[in-house]
Amino acid sequence: MASFTKFEPFVEKLAEGAHDLGSDTLEIALCNAANAPVATDGVLTDLTQIVYTNLTADRTLTVSASAQTGGVYKLTITDKVLAASGGSVAAFQYVVIFNQTAASDELIGFYDYGSEVTLLDGEDITIDFDDSNGVLTIT
């Protein structure tokens, strides 16, 4: 499983009301190894994304749970399938979650797959978000 890194500005933006993770539209952006995100990035324009030609799926995520129990908040997202059709999709290594509803497309966190992934025509990949532990927890 890819490792998750939270963007540092996310914490401040969350505290200041930029995010409503239960109802805002969350999406993914894809970056290659040469354009790796860094923890201090804060908004989508801080990133250099791949070209999405031949990517058939939209990049919108589905929040399956956004709740707290005993003072611990957990965000759970439904797995996302990305597929190539009509040609290959550019290589990517990082799957970034961002808040499309927030005024500046605020970044939340990213998964590092450790090496680049290339989807050839007809191939797909499932972005497996942890159903048990959630994408993130806040204590």
Helices and strands as residue ranges (DSSP letters): E 3-6, H 8-15, E 26-31, G 33-35, G 44-46, E 63-69, E 72-77, E 80-83, E 89-99, E 106-119, E 124-127, E 136-138
